[in-house]
Amino acid sequence: MIAYKFWCKRLTIFLLITLGPTACFFSEDCDKVSPYFSIQGLKISNVTYGGQDPNPWRIIDNNETVKYDSFSLAINFDKAYHSKVNYSGGQNLYALTCKQSGYAGSQTGVETLYLITLQDYNSSYLKDDTLNNIISTNYSIYQDNLYDFFPLETFLQDNQDNIRNDMLQIKITEPPSTENEFNFKLIFTLKNGDTFVAISDKVRLTK
């Protein structure tokens, strides 16, 4: 233990000399965490704008009517955290804060996902049709990523080797034909063949 503290002190002094004040962050006493997560299931929430910072989204109340362009599906993964020695993702040598479990993402990538409407949505997308052509995605529901939605193809490409985040947000980019109650089924398939299915609660959407 004495030898450990001795070398830690010498390392800190060396970093202060070579890197300056930022080296102080390296002496932070972080708990050990499991860097990777595996997906065990899905949870879907209907959300809209109106939450408090840093999360501007809130769960939609029952019987509440929401405009389609302020509506989003927030998908959270049920996760198991663990380590893996021989993994190509690597770790960030110069992290300045303690890491959370699962910070390195999943150990397998996404194969595909399908968002299916369980009612007639509009004239182009009827009951049981896939909405993939009219959805956009986001990694975060927090303020700094509020408007950073991008095509589904980008999400699938970026996460084909390992899934980077433990949640996903989906927006529908076309309006429904009329005000109505809708709910949606998400099918999420990983490269290892695992498939997860979840159905959202009903939400009343309008143009």
C-alpha angles and dihedrals in degrees: 000000000000091000090049092053090045094055093042089055092048091048091051091050090049092051092048090054096045102033105025127219095340088072089074088078090065092066092062110127103232126184118241112262136185105250099205136056134199122210116245101171148328137260122194127200129184107230139176138179118286107080127126125266133303086028110045093183127086136187112267114245122236113272091013117139115221132184111247094235093058093046124097139171113230112204118195122188121227101228144196115204123218146141132251124191104202102048126138096217094080127190134275106255095198101047108152098198136044113277125234124231110276095024092137093057130232127328095233132044134235119268097191145314134215128202110201128190114225093202135041100282101183138327092286099044118046132178113312093011120137114246097199093119093059103041133094128195142217135186099218142039093201129110099259091056099035097122100026097112117150137177120291089240089063092053092049092048096045092049102039094108101033133352108248102200137036095230140043134199124209129194127189110226100199126064124242117253093244138359107282145138115271138178129184138212121219121202113192119186127188128210090252091060098257110142126195126192128193133169123210125227115258117274129187110235131186136184 
